């Protein structure tokens, strides 16, 4: 199979050394493997600026959505009510989970190209004292918009609400200080900005909040509280863990540190994103999200005109070594290009040259 650079928000392009960690078979009961699990848990706390005396990390089998659902069904009891902030498909997925789980909730939804209005959130909280939790997506992968985490965290603290943050596409690529922001639960996964491979998610949680969640979960496998207690007691996952993925993630964490940590990775992602949007704009392809709201993670681009054939464009780019994402909006024709993973300036420049060549070819008259 041909090797491609994945311009996606995960799975993404990983390093050769991360891949090589998966060539070794490991036993879940072995002490060396347990040490890898604990190393990961501690390193994630450091990345989140979450001191171990107040916070813990719980690893959960499955993709990021498994981690989100595990958090919702564990952290929110039948007596609670949550405010869901939605401006994209992944916020809508959280609402679908809340519906399926029977969680009491209210929705504040904005358009996909707009961030949440803090004044509107304040008004909702002032008029509904039964709300106990706020749930938000930090970087909405639908569009690449970056939601106002600091402002939402501030108002959550002011009103004394439990804050749950889906930081799936931002954690590890955008600096987040959990303690200073007052985030209670933060969820991400192995195959995003840490640059591991798919197979598990993780939740960083305040110990005092999680300790109150015993018996909340209606799911056995997705009980975040029970998973936490097992990991703290024996250093072991409750059920079979993705051993190869865990080892690869441990290596990816070391490589993040070697790159200079989250701040250095954020700079790389941001520079590539600015370069990409600038060059494509010159080629006649405009981004969907305003620059001041754009994350460095993934960018949604509008079709340049009504005659644009995405399948032809996609094939042209893929044949030259790069794979993009189709759009996820229903009301506009779009496609998406991710900046995360083992992607550097030379890759972005090459991609832009490929796209510019394609756009010039569209302008040539037929023979």
C-alpha positions as CSV (number, residue, x, y, z in Angstrom):
1,X,0.0,0.0,0.0
2,X,1.3,3.5,-0.9
3,X,2.3,5.7,2.0
4,X,0.5,9.0,2.3
5,X,0.7,12.1,4.4
6,X,-2.7,12.3,6.3
7,X,-4.0,15.9,6.4
8,X,-6.7,14.8,8.8
9,X,-7.6,15.5,12.5
10,X,-6.7,12.0,13.5
11,X,-5.9,9.3,12.6
12,X,-2.9,11.3,11.5
13,X,0.6,10.8,10.2
14,X,2.9,9.3,12.9
15,X,6.6,9.0,13.1
16,X,8.5,5.8,12.2
17,X,9.6,5.4,15.8
18,X,6.0,5.5,17.1
19,X,5.0,2.9,14.6
20,X,8.0,0.7,15.6
21,X,6.8,0.5,19.2
22,X,3.9,-1.6,17.9
23,X,6.2,-4.3,16.6
24,X,6.6,-5.7,20.2
25,X,3.8,-7.8,21.8
26,X,3.2,-7.0,25.5
27,X,1.3,-8.6,28.3
28,X,-1.4,-6.6,30.2
29,X,-0.4,-8.2,33.5
30,X,3.3,-7.6,33.2
31,X,4.8,-5.0,35.6
32,X,6.7,-3.4,32.8
33,X,3.5,-2.8,30.9
34,X,1.8,-1.5,34.0
35,X,4.7,1.0,34.4
36,X,4.0,2.2,30.9
37,X,0.4,2.9,31.8
38,X,1.3,4.8,34.9
39,X,4.0,6.8,33.0
40,X,1.3,7.9,30.5
41,X,-1.1,8.9,33.3
42,X,1.6,11.0,35.0
43,X,2.8,12.7,31.8
44,X,-0.7,13.7,30.8
45,X,-1.2,15.4,34.1
46,X,2.0,17.4,33.5
47,X,0.9,18.4,30.0
48,X,-2.5,19.6,31.5
49,X,-0.8,21.5,34.3
50,X,-2.9,19.4,36.6
51,X,-1.1,18.6,39.9
52,X,-1.4,14.9,41.0
53,X,-2.7,15.8,44.4
54,X,-5.8,17.2,42.9
55,X,-6.2,15.5,39.5
56,X,-6.0,12.0,38.1
57,X,-5.8,10.5,34.6
58,X,-8.1,7.7,33.5
59,X,-7.4,5.8,30.3
60,X,-10.4,4.3,28.5
61,X,-10.5,1.7,25.7
62,X,-12.1,3.0,22.5
63,X,-12.0,6.2,20.4
64,X,-12.6,9.7,21.7
65,X,-16.4,9.3,21.6
66,X,-16.0,6.4,24.1
67,X,-14.2,8.7,26.5
68,X,-16.9,11.4,26.1
69,X,-19.7,9.0,26.7
70,X,-17.9,7.4,29.7
71,X,-17.5,10.9,31.2
72,X,-21.1,11.9,30.6
73,X,-22.6,8.7,32.1
74,X,-20.2,8.8,35.1
75,X,-19.9,12.5,35.9
76,X,-23.6,13.4,35.5
77,X,-26.1,11.8,37.8
78,X,-29.9,11.4,37.4
79,X,-30.3,14.4,39.7
80,X,-28.1,16.7,37.6
81,X,-28.8,18.8,34.5
82,X,-26.2,20.0,32.0
83,X,-26.0,22.9,29.6
84,X,-24.6,21.7,26.3
85,X,-22.8,24.3,24.1
86,X,-23.1,23.3,20.5
87,X,-21.7,24.7,17.2
88,X,-20.9,21.7,15.2
89,X,-21.3,17.9,14.6
90,X,-19.3,16.9,17.7
91,X,-21.4,19.0,20.0
92,X,-24.4,17.5,18.4
93,X,-23.0,14.0,19.0
94,X,-22.7,14.9,22.7
95,X,-26.4,15.9,22.7
96,X,-27.2,12.6,21.0
97,X,-25.3,10.8,23.8
98,X,-27.2,12.8,26.5
99,X,-30.5,11.8,24.8
100,X,-29.6,8.1,24.7
101,X,-28.3,8.2,28.3
102,X,-31.4,9.9,29.6
103,X,-29.4,12.9,30.9
104,X,-31.3,16.0,31.8
105,X,-30.0,18.8,29.6
106,X,-30.6,22.0,27.8
107,X,-28.9,23.1,24.6
108,X,-27.4,26.4,23.6
109,X,-26.6,26.1,19.9
110,X,-25.0,28.6,17.6
111,X,-24.2,28.6,13.9
112,X,-21.1,26.5,12.8
113,X,-19.1,29.7,12.0
114,X,-19.9,31.4,15.3
115,X,-18.6,30.9,18.9
116,X,-20.6,30.7,22.0
117,X,-21.8,34.1,23.3
118,X,-20.8,34.5,27.0
119,X,-23.7,36.9,27.7
120,X,-26.1,34.3,26.4
121,X,-24.6,31.6,28.6
122,X,-24.8,33.9,31.6
123,X,-28.5,34.6,30.9
124,X,-29.2,30.8,30.7
125,X,-27.5,30.2,34.0
126,X,-29.2,33.1,35.7
127,X,-32.6,31.8,34.6
128,X,-32.1,28.1,35.2
129,X,-30.7,27.3,38.7
130,X,-31.1,23.6,38.1
131,X,-28.1,23.4,35.8
132,X,-25.2,21.7,37.5
133,X,-22.8,21.0,34.6
134,X,-21.6,22.7,31.5
135,X,-20.3,20.6,28.5
136,X,-18.4,22.2,25.6
137,X,-16.2,21.2,22.7
138,X,-13.0,23.3,22.7
139,X,-11.9,22.8,19.0
140,X,-14.9,21.8,16.9
141,X,-13.5,19.5,14.3
142,X,-16.5,20.0,12.1
143,X,-15.1,23.4,11.0
144,X,-11.8,24.0,12.9
145,X,-13.4,26.8,15.0
146,X,-11.8,27.4,18.4
147,X,-14.4,28.0,21.1
148,X,-13.8,30.5,24.0
149,X,-12.6,28.0,26.6
150,X,-11.2,30.6,29.0
151,X,-14.4,32.7,29.0
152,X,-16.6,29.6,29.5
153,X,-14.4,28.3,32.3
154,X,-14.5,31.7,34.0
155,X,-18.3,31.8,34.0
156,X,-18.5,28.2,35.0
157,X,-16.4,29.0,38.1
158,X,-18.5,32.1,38.8
159,X,-21.7,30.1,38.9
160,X,-20.2,27.0,40.6
161,X,-20.8,24.6,37.8
162,X,-18.9,21.4,36.9
163,X,-17.1,22.0,33.6
164,X,-16.6,19.1,31.1
165,X,-14.4,19.9,28.1
166,X,-14.1,17.8,25.0
167,X,-10.6,18.8,24.1
168,X,-10.3,16.0,21.6
169,X,-8.6,18.0,18.8
170,X,-6.8,20.6,20.9
171,X,-5.1,18.8,23.9
172,X,-1.4,18.5,23.2
173,X,-1.5,21.0,20.4
174,X,-2.9,24.1,22.2
175,X,-1.7,24.9,25.8
176,X,-4.4,24.2,28.4
177,X,-3.9,24.9,32.1
178,X,-6.6,22.8,33.8
179,X,-6.0,24.0,37.3
180,X,-5.9,27.7,36.6
181,X,-9.0,27.4,34.3
182,X,-10.9,25.3,36.8
183,X,-11.7,22.5,34.3
184,X,-13.2,19.5,36.1
185,X,-13.1,16.9,33.4
186,X,-11.1,17.1,30.1
187,X,-11.3,14.4,27.4
188,X,-9.0,13.6,24.5
189,X,-7.7,10.6,22.7
190,X,-4.4,8.9,21.6
191,X,-4.6,9.8,17.9
192,X,-4.8,13.5,18.0
193,X,-2.2,16.2,18.9
194,X,-0.1,13.8,21.0
195,X,0.4,12.1,17.6
196,X,-0.2,8.5,18.7
197,X,-2.4,5.9,16.9
198,X,-6.2,5.2,17.5
199,X,-7.2,2.8,20.2
200,X,-7.9,4.6,23.5
201,X,-9.1,7.8,25.0
202,X,-8.2,9.5,28.2
203,X,-9.9,11.7,30.8
204,X,-8.1,14.0,33.2
205,X,-10.4,14.7,36.1
206,X,-10.5,16.4,39.5
207,X,-10.2,13.7,42.1
208,X,-12.8,15.2,44.4
209,X,-15.3,15.4,41.6
210,X,-14.7,11.9,40.3
211,X,-14.7,10.4,43.8
212,X,-18.4,11.5,44.1
213,X,-19.4,9.5,41.0
214,X,-19.5,6.0,42.3
215,X,-22.5,4.2,41.0
216,X,-23.6,6.9,38.5
217,X,-22.7,5.0,35.4
218,X,-25.4,2.8,33.8
219,X,-22.7,1.1,31.8
220,X,-20.3,-1.4,33.1
221,X,-17.5,-1.0,30.5
222,X,-17.8,2.8,30.4
223,X,-17.7,3.4,34.1
224,X,-15.0,6.0,34.5
225,X,-15.1,5.7,38.3
226,X,-14.5,2.0,38.4
227,X,-11.8,2.3,35.7
228,X,-10.0,4.9,37.9
229,X,-10.2,2.8,41.1
230,X,-8.8,-0.2,39.3
231,X,-5.9,1.8,37.7
232,X,-5.0,3.3,41.0
233,X,-5.2,0.0,42.9
234,X,-3.3,-2.3,40.6
235,X,-1.9,-0.2,37.8
236,X,-4.0,-2.2,35.4
237,X,-6.9,-1.5,33.0
238,X,-10.1,-3.3,34.1
239,X,-10.5,-5.1,30.7
240,X,-8.2,-5.9,27.9
241,X,-6.3,-2.8,26.9
242,X,-4.8,-2.0,23.4
243,X,-1.3,-2.8,24.4
244,X,0.4,-1.9,21.1
245,X,-1.4,1.4,21.0
246,X,-0.5,2.2,24.6
247,X,3.2,1.6,23.9
248,X,3.1,3.7,20.8
249,X,1.4,6.5,22.8
250,X,4.1,6.4,25.4
251,X,6.7,6.9,22.7
252,X,4.6,9.8,21.2
253,X,4.6,11.5,24.6
254,X,8.4,11.3,24.7
255,X,8.6,12.8,21.2
256,X,6.2,15.6,22.2
257,X,8.6,16.5,25.1
258,X,11.6,16.3,22.8
259,X,10.0,18.7,20.3
260,X,9.7,21.3,23.1
261,X,6.3,20.4,24.6
262,X,2.9,21.7,23.8
263,X,4.0,25.3,23.2
264,X,6.5,24.3,20.5
265,X,4.1,21.9,18.8
266,X,1.4,24.7,18.9
267,X,3.9,27.0,17.1
268,X,4.5,24.4,14.4
269,X,0.8,23.8,13.8
270,X,0.0,27.5,13.8
271,X,2.7,28.3,11.3
272,X,1.6,25.6,8.9
273,X,-2.0,26.7,9.3
274,X,-1.3,30.3,8.5
275,X,0.8,29.3,5.5
276,X,-1.9,27.0,4.2
277,X,-4.7,29.5,4.5
278,X,-2.7,32.2,2.9
279,X,-1.5,30.2,-0.1
280,X,-4.9,28.7,-0.8
281,X,-6.5,32.1,-0.6
282,X,-4.1,33.3,-3.3
283,X,-5.2,30.3,-5.4
284,X,-8.9,31.2,-5.0
285,X,-9.8,28.9,-2.2
286,X,-11.1,30.7,0.9
287,X,-11.4,29.3,4.4
288,X,-14.8,29.1,6.1
289,X,-13.9,30.3,9.5
290,X,-12.8,33.9,10.2
291,X,-9.1,34.0,11.0
292,X,-9.6,35.3,14.5
293,X,-11.7,32.2,15.3
294,X,-9.6,29.7,13.4
295,X,-7.8,26.9,15.3
296,X,-4.4,25.7,14.1
297,X,-5.7,22.1,14.1
298,X,-7.9,21.8,11.0
299,X,-9.3,24.3,8.4
300,X,-12.5,24.1,6.5
301,X,-12.3,25.5,2.9
302,X,-15.2,26.5,0.7
303,X,-15.4,25.2,-2.8
304,X,-14.0,27.9,-5.1
305,X,-17.0,27.8,-7.5
306,X,-20.1,25.7,-8.3
307,X,-18.2,23.7,-11.0
308,X,-15.5,22.5,-8.5
309,X,-15.3,18.7,-8.6
310,X,-14.1,17.6,-5.2
311,X,-13.6,13.9,-6.2
312,X,-11.3,14.9,-9.0
313,X,-9.5,17.4,-6.8
314,X,-9.1,14.8,-4.0
315,X,-7.7,12.2,-6.4
316,X,-5.3,14.7,-7.9
317,X,-3.9,15.5,-4.4
318,X,-3.9,11.9,-3.3
319,X,-2.0,10.7,-6.3
320,X,0.7,13.1,-5.2
321,X,0.9,11.7,-1.7
322,X,-1.6,13.7,0.5
323,X,-5.0,12.7,1.8
324,X,-7.5,15.4,2.8
325,X,-10.9,15.2,4.6
326,X,-14.3,15.9,2.9
327,X,-16.4,18.6,4.4
328,X,-18.9,18.0,7.2
329,X,-21.3,20.9,6.7
330,X,-24.7,20.3,5.3
331,X,-25.5,23.8,4.0
332,X,-22.2,24.6,2.2
333,X,-19.9,22.7,-0.1
334,X,-16.5,22.4,1.8
335,X,-13.5,20.2,2.3
336,X,-11.0,20.1,5.2
337,X,-7.3,20.1,5.6
338,X,-5.6,19.2,9.0
339,X,-2.3,20.5,10.3
340,X,-1.7,18.0,13.1
341,X,0.6,15.0,13.0
342,X,4.0,14.6,11.5
343,X,3.5,17.5,9.1
344,X,6.1,20.2,8.7
345,X,6.6,23.4,6.6
346,X,8.1,21.6,3.7
347,X,5.0,19.3,3.5
348,X,2.7,22.3,3.6
349,X,4.6,24.0,0.9
350,X,4.5,20.9,-1.3
351,X,0.8,20.5,-0.7
352,X,0.2,24.2,-1.6
353,X,2.1,23.8,-4.9
354,X,0.1,20.7,-5.7
355,X,-3.2,22.5,-5.1
356,X,-2.0,25.6,-7.1
357,X,-1.1,23.4,-10.0
358,X,-4.5,21.8,-10.0
359,X,-6.3,25.2,-9.8
360,X,-4.2,26.5,-12.7
361,X,-5.0,23.4,-14.7
362,X,-8.8,24.1,-14.3
363,X,-8.3,27.5,-15.9
364,X,-6.6,26.1,-19.1
365,X,-8.9,25.9,-22.1
366,X,-9.7,22.3,-23.4
367,X,-7.5,21.0,-26.2
